[in-house]
Amino acid sequence: MYNDLQKNALVDKGTGMGDEIDWMKYKENKLIQVLVDWDAKNKDGTKMPINQEAIFNLHPTVAETLLNEYDKKTILGEE
């Protein structure tokens, strides 16, 4: 999965150095890939669907927190 995420985030930034990873695009793609459920609701109280539009509308701090929590839960460690 991580190889595909990196490959899909490659862009030519015009530096002459070839393709580079666009880390914002990488994080957006990762969140779309790994987020399978949430309790986010809209103003009407209806559960929001998990889709690209909803994820792109998240506040950056919320998106970063979701990714950090995912990483904490999925990285092998001493816990």
Steps between C-alpha positions, in 0.01 A plus 500: 500500500773748594683447171180570308431810710847634429476420129162673475639810671788552257494833316741698287557820698694655213834491682672292234555228759227271366193390689479572872249397761233759568456431871163674519368279223657196669326577830165565329524169312604316816206638696259400223653151497508429874194678637218246507264638765443812707233669704519835319160660446382797298299795635178297469642225721524256209808282487736629233616253237869427473599621157758721334287814530443455874866426563616800295268722707654393832700759689870417446552447874218244511636316197852495646369373835309218328814395313716518811255285696488248216879482498512451878260207475667329205873532573652202676654602826542422863136557595 
